[in-house]
Amino acid sequence: MLNSIRDYFERNISPLPTAAAERHSIELATAALLVEVVRADAHTQPGEQQVVMRAVREKFGLSGDEAETLMRLADEEMRTANDYFQFTSLINQQFNQQQKQRVVELMWHVAYADAELSAHENHVLRRVAELLHVTHGDYIAAKMRAKDAAAGRGS
């Protein structure tokens, strides 16, 4: 499933305790979903990549190098994934409802980073929100917060 990150840490760091391995897996799953929003439309903008990097650094307290490594691994995982379930099921197991809503909101921030929302990005967001069991009201509230932030009216 999420073998790339485990292989990386086993090669570069002493063997991880189970809790640390789980933390790295959840980081990878979250980053993979953010990367998928970037990949959803045909026009990747540098601003989208910057938003993803900032999101993973802030959410998980990573350094720039750690965030870059995580993003590379997330991109590899998404390129080989058949669906979103392997990522969303891990998030469902590890995150509470508020944390899952925050993941959806971060995805919206990525989608609005280029000031355009494509139908493909919208579809990815809707599908992931369903798989994370985020209510429609929370999904829309997250969308509006991200849209306002992109327009400079929020944080």
Backbone bond lengths (Angstrom), bond angles and torsions (degrees), N, CA, C in turn:
res aa  C-N    CA-C-N  psi(-1)  N-CA   C-N-CA  omega(-1)  CA-C   N-CA-C  phi
1 M - - - 1.456 - - 1.518 109.67 -
2 L 1.287 118.57 -81.30 1.461 122.09 -177.34 1.529 109.11 -110.29
3 N 1.329 115.10 54.12 1.455 120.49 -173.16 1.521 113.34 -73.85
4 S 1.311 118.67 -29.58 1.462 120.93 -175.32 1.515 112.18 -56.32
5 I 1.306 117.15 -47.22 1.466 119.37 -177.46 1.521 111.08 -69.02
6 R 1.310 116.72 -37.98 1.466 118.67 178.12 1.527 110.15 -63.93
7 D 1.346 116.73 -43.04 1.461 120.49 178.61 1.522 110.88 -60.69
8 Y 1.326 116.78 -44.05 1.459 121.41 179.92 1.530 110.79 -58.52
9 F 1.316 117.00 -51.02 1.456 119.97 -176.95 1.528 111.71 -69.22
10 E 1.317 118.26 -32.50 1.464 120.13 176.92 1.525 110.83 -67.52
11 R 1.337 117.16 -35.36 1.461 120.91 178.92 1.524 112.20 -74.79
12 N 1.321 118.22 -37.01 1.453 121.98 -169.37 1.520 115.73 -105.47
13 I 1.300 117.86 -13.66 1.455 121.90 -177.47 1.522 107.05 -137.83
14 S 1.312 115.85 154.93 1.461 118.88 177.61 1.529 109.34 -58.33
15 P 1.325 117.48 156.88 1.459 120.15 -177.52 1.529 111.94 -49.37
16 L 1.322 114.61 135.55 1.463 121.15 -175.65 1.519 111.41 -87.93
17 P 1.308 116.25 140.41 1.461 118.16 170.94 1.529 108.67 -65.39
18 T 1.300 116.63 161.26 1.450 121.89 -176.74 1.524 112.32 -54.94
19 A 1.311 118.79 -43.72 1.473 121.33 -178.75 1.522 111.11 -61.42
20 A 1.318 117.93 -41.36 1.462 121.01 179.46 1.528 110.44 -68.38
21 A 1.324 117.54 -39.76 1.459 120.76 178.22 1.527 110.04 -62.61
22 E 1.333 116.46 -40.98 1.469 120.18 177.82 1.526 110.76 -64.42
23 R 1.331 116.60 -40.42 1.466 120.37 178.71 1.525 110.25 -61.61
24 H 1.313 116.99 -44.09 1.463 120.28 179.60 1.531 111.01 -65.77
25 S 1.312 117.43 -36.24 1.464 120.77 178.34 1.524 111.21 -65.89
26 I 1.323 117.15 -40.53 1.463 119.95 179.97 1.523 110.22 -70.18
27 E 1.317 116.84 -35.04 1.469 120.39 175.55 1.529 109.64 -62.50
28 L 1.316 116.40 -44.11 1.464 120.80 -179.51 1.524 110.75 -65.47
29 A 1.322 116.99 -42.75 1.471 120.17 -179.81 1.526 110.72 -62.11
30 T 1.320 116.74 -43.63 1.466 120.94 179.48 1.518 110.56 -65.25
31 A 1.319 116.57 -46.88 1.470 120.47 179.57 1.520 111.32 -62.18
32 A 1.323 117.56 -37.31 1.462 120.81 179.45 1.524 111.23 -61.83
33 L 1.324 117.10 -40.96 1.463 119.82 178.28 1.530 111.13 -66.80
34 L 1.314 117.59 -37.44 1.467 120.45 176.84 1.531 110.38 -65.74
35 V 1.314 116.48 -41.79 1.465 121.13 178.15 1.532 110.15 -62.59
36 E 1.305 116.58 -36.92 1.466 119.69 -179.33 1.519 111.88 -63.26
37 V 1.321 117.68 -33.49 1.463 120.00 176.46 1.532 109.34 -64.25
38 V 1.317 116.87 -41.92 1.469 120.30 177.80 1.523 109.80 -61.45
39 R 1.317 116.62 -42.57 1.462 121.23 -177.19 1.532 113.26 -75.49
40 A 1.316 117.30 -12.03 1.466 121.01 -172.39 1.522 113.59 -67.07
41 D 1.315 117.29 -34.57 1.462 117.35 176.68 1.527 109.25 -105.50
42 A 1.288 116.31 162.60 1.462 121.51 -174.22 1.522 113.14 -76.25
43 H 1.318 117.83 -9.59 1.460 121.59 -173.98 1.522 110.54 -117.87
44 T 1.322 116.09 91.51 1.459 120.15 178.20 1.525 108.94 -79.54
45 Q 1.315 114.62 125.89 1.461 121.26 179.39 1.521 109.31 -105.24
46 P 1.348 117.59 146.40 1.465 120.08 177.91 1.533 112.67 -56.03
47 G 1.319 117.73 -33.48 1.460 121.09 179.76 1.512 112.36 -61.37
48 E 1.328 116.91 -33.83 1.464 120.45 178.30 1.523 110.55 -64.94
49 Q 1.321 116.94 -45.26 1.461 121.27 178.76 1.527 110.69 -61.42
50 Q 1.325 116.57 -40.73 1.465 120.78 179.49 1.525 111.13 -63.79
51 V 1.329 116.90 -40.37 1.465 120.65 178.90 1.527 110.22 -64.80
52 V 1.322 117.32 -40.86 1.471 120.67 178.60 1.529 109.78 -64.07
53 M 1.317 116.65 -46.24 1.467 120.05 179.59 1.533 111.25 -59.35
54 R 1.327 116.06 -46.42 1.470 120.19 179.85 1.528 110.45 -62.85
55 A 1.326 116.70 -40.53 1.466 120.75 -178.51 1.522 111.41 -62.77
56 V 1.328 117.63 -47.28 1.470 118.94 -177.99 1.527 110.99 -71.30
57 R 1.324 117.04 -33.66 1.472 118.82 177.44 1.524 110.24 -64.60
58 E 1.329 117.11 -46.11 1.463 120.53 -177.89 1.520 112.35 -71.99
59 K 1.331 116.95 -43.45 1.466 120.08 -176.03 1.525 111.64 -65.43
60 F 1.331 116.29 -38.76 1.462 119.68 -173.20 1.529 113.73 -113.05
61 G 1.333 118.22 2.81 1.455 121.07 177.94 1.523 113.25 63.87
62 L 1.322 116.88 41.35 1.460 121.24 -176.93 1.521 111.42 -94.05
63 S 1.322 115.60 153.73 1.462 120.74 171.99 1.527 107.70 -76.24
64 G 1.323 115.74 170.84 1.462 120.25 178.29 1.522 112.14 -59.23
65 D 1.339 117.09 -44.20 1.461 120.90 -179.94 1.525 111.62 -65.75
66 E 1.335 116.23 -41.55 1.469 119.58 178.11 1.526 110.82 -63.35
67 A 1.324 116.78 -41.14 1.461 121.10 179.58 1.531 110.56 -64.95
68 E 1.324 117.14 -41.12 1.466 120.47 178.22 1.526 111.20 -62.84
69 T 1.318 116.69 -43.29 1.464 120.62 177.99 1.525 110.35 -63.15
70 L 1.313 115.99 -44.44 1.460 120.15 178.82 1.523 110.74 -61.24
71 M 1.320 117.51 -41.66 1.467 120.65 -179.46 1.528 110.77 -65.66
72 R 1.313 117.44 -39.62 1.462 120.47 178.16 1.535 110.22 -63.20
73 L 1.332 116.03 -44.88 1.461 119.96 178.77 1.524 111.57 -64.99
74 A 1.329 116.28 -39.68 1.467 120.81 179.32 1.523 110.56 -63.07
75 D 1.322 116.40 -41.46 1.462 120.19 178.41 1.525 110.58 -63.26
76 E 1.326 117.07 -42.34 1.470 120.81 177.08 1.524 110.86 -61.45
77 E 1.324 116.73 -44.06 1.462 120.29 179.91 1.528 111.25 -61.90
78 M 1.332 116.83 -43.36 1.466 119.54 -178.50 1.521 111.50 -67.74
79 R 1.317 117.42 -33.03 1.473 120.42 179.09 1.529 111.70 -66.21
80 T 1.325 116.95 -28.68 1.465 119.97 -177.62 1.527 113.26 -103.06
81 A 1.324 117.22 -7.11 1.470 120.47 -177.90 1.525 111.06 -74.70
82 N 1.317 115.10 143.18 1.456 120.64 176.14 1.520 112.47 -88.00
83 D 1.323 115.94 -23.56 1.463 120.64 -178.57 1.526 108.73 -160.15
84 Y 1.313 115.88 -174.87 1.462 121.21 -178.81 1.522 112.74 -93.13
85 F 1.317 117.27 -10.08 1.457 121.12 -171.42 1.528 113.14 -59.08
86 Q 1.339 117.33 -40.63 1.467 118.81 -178.45 1.523 111.59 -61.15
87 F 1.326 117.11 -28.22 1.460 121.47 178.95 1.531 111.29 -85.82
88 T 1.329 115.51 -46.65 1.468 118.77 -176.74 1.521 111.78 -69.61
89 S 1.317 118.26 -32.20 1.468 119.08 179.56 1.528 110.29 -66.62
90 L 1.312 117.39 -38.70 1.462 120.70 177.05 1.530 110.59 -65.29
91 I 1.325 116.72 -43.42 1.466 120.62 177.80 1.527 110.29 -63.03
92 N 1.322 117.36 -42.19 1.470 120.32 177.91 1.527 111.94 -60.28
93 Q 1.322 117.09 -35.89 1.467 120.81 179.78 1.521 112.41 -72.70
94 Q 1.325 117.13 -34.47 1.466 121.12 -170.40 1.523 115.41 -102.02
95 F 1.333 118.05 -24.53 1.465 121.25 -174.15 1.518 110.97 -106.46
96 N 1.335 115.54 146.95 1.458 120.05 171.74 1.538 108.59 -82.34
97 Q 1.320 116.30 177.52 1.464 120.58 -175.57 1.526 112.42 -60.68
98 Q 1.310 117.28 -41.46 1.464 120.87 -179.95 1.533 111.09 -64.23
99 Q 1.315 117.71 -39.69 1.461 121.33 178.33 1.526 111.15 -66.70
100 K 1.327 116.47 -38.25 1.470 120.00 177.71 1.526 110.48 -66.43
101 Q 1.330 117.00 -38.89 1.466 120.28 176.19 1.524 110.15 -62.28
102 R 1.320 116.29 -37.78 1.472 120.61 179.09 1.526 110.55 -65.75
103 V 1.324 118.56 -38.15 1.464 121.23 176.40 1.532 109.73 -60.58
104 V 1.323 116.42 -45.37 1.467 120.17 178.65 1.526 110.09 -61.92
105 E 1.321 116.97 -41.84 1.470 119.65 178.69 1.532 111.06 -63.29
106 L 1.325 117.52 -41.53 1.463 120.19 177.13 1.527 110.65 -61.32
107 M 1.321 116.60 -38.61 1.460 120.52 177.37 1.525 110.68 -62.83
108 W 1.330 116.45 -40.06 1.471 120.00 176.75 1.521 110.88 -63.77
109 H 1.327 117.72 -39.37 1.469 120.26 177.46 1.526 110.38 -59.03
110 V 1.319 116.79 -41.49 1.460 120.88 177.82 1.533 109.94 -64.46
111 A 1.321 116.35 -44.34 1.465 120.40 -178.56 1.529 111.75 -61.16
112 Y 1.319 117.23 -37.02 1.469 121.11 -178.85 1.522 113.28 -89.34
113 A 1.319 118.75 -0.19 1.466 121.67 -177.34 1.525 112.30 -61.35
114 D 1.323 117.01 -31.03 1.466 119.82 179.91 1.525 112.39 -97.46
115 A 1.323 116.94 11.83 1.469 124.12 177.69 1.523 113.22 65.06
116 E 1.327 116.86 13.60 1.462 121.08 177.02 1.527 108.19 -136.33
117 L 1.308 115.87 139.57 1.461 120.76 176.65 1.521 107.96 -113.33
118 S 1.322 115.76 112.25 1.467 119.15 179.56 1.526 109.67 -84.57
119 A 1.315 114.83 160.51 1.464 120.66 177.39 1.526 110.23 -61.77
120 H 1.329 117.08 -34.92 1.464 120.76 179.68 1.534 111.20 -67.70
121 E 1.333 116.18 -41.53 1.464 119.04 177.27 1.528 110.07 -63.14
122 N 1.317 116.38 -43.98 1.458 121.25 179.08 1.532 110.51 -59.19
123 H 1.329 116.33 -42.29 1.469 121.00 179.88 1.538 110.70 -63.53
124 V 1.330 116.71 -45.22 1.468 120.40 179.28 1.526 110.04 -58.90
125 L 1.336 115.50 -46.26 1.471 119.64 -178.96 1.518 111.87 -62.36
126 R 1.318 116.32 -43.86 1.467 119.92 -179.30 1.521 110.51 -63.57
127 R 1.318 116.34 -43.74 1.468 120.61 -177.84 1.538 110.93 -65.35
128 V 1.315 116.43 -46.24 1.467 119.98 -179.78 1.525 110.91 -64.05
129 A 1.319 117.35 -42.76 1.475 120.25 178.62 1.529 110.34 -59.07
130 E 1.322 116.86 -40.67 1.470 120.00 177.13 1.524 110.68 -62.86
131 L 1.324 116.89 -45.92 1.465 120.70 -179.09 1.526 112.52 -65.80
132 L 1.334 116.41 -27.36 1.470 120.44 177.79 1.526 112.24 -88.85
133 H 1.312 117.01 0.05 1.465 122.72 179.54 1.529 111.97 61.55
134 V 1.329 115.44 37.26 1.462 121.33 175.27 1.518 106.96 -86.26
135 T 1.318 117.05 128.30 1.462 120.35 -177.79 1.517 110.56 -64.39
136 H 1.321 115.66 158.01 1.460 120.19 -179.81 1.527 110.77 -61.37
137 G 1.309 117.31 -39.05 1.464 120.98 178.79 1.526 111.77 -62.61
138 D 1.338 116.82 -43.13 1.461 120.58 178.19 1.528 111.22 -68.82
139 Y 1.316 116.17 -35.94 1.471 122.35 176.78 1.531 110.20 -60.78
140 I 1.327 116.62 -46.90 1.472 121.30 179.77 1.526 110.69 -68.55
141 A 1.328 117.74 -40.77 1.469 120.61 178.65 1.535 110.44 -61.26
142 A 1.324 117.29 -41.92 1.468 121.23 177.92 1.527 110.30 -64.13
143 K 1.321 115.81 -41.08 1.466 120.53 178.40 1.524 110.83 -61.26
144 M 1.319 117.12 -45.01 1.464 120.69 -177.93 1.531 111.47 -67.28
145 R 1.329 117.94 -38.79 1.464 120.45 177.14 1.528 110.47 -62.17
146 A 1.322 116.83 -43.83 1.468 120.86 179.88 1.529 110.93 -67.65
147 K 1.314 116.34 -40.28 1.471 120.10 179.06 1.524 110.38 -64.13
148 D 1.325 117.29 -43.92 1.464 121.19 177.58 1.529 111.06 -62.62
149 A 1.322 116.75 -42.10 1.467 120.38 179.13 1.525 110.51 -63.46
150 A 1.327 116.78 -39.98 1.469 120.55 179.57 1.524 111.30 -66.27
151 A 1.328 115.49 -31.03 1.464 120.33 179.28 1.530 111.78 -85.86
152 G 1.339 116.58 -0.38 1.455 120.85 178.41 1.510 114.72 84.54
153 R 1.343 116.97 14.90 1.472 120.37 -178.35 1.515 112.68 -103.37
154 G 1.302 117.44 -0.32 1.468 118.76 -177.81 1.495 110.15 -148.66
155 S 1.339 114.50 -168.29 1.466 118.18 179.68 1.497 110.49 -116.91
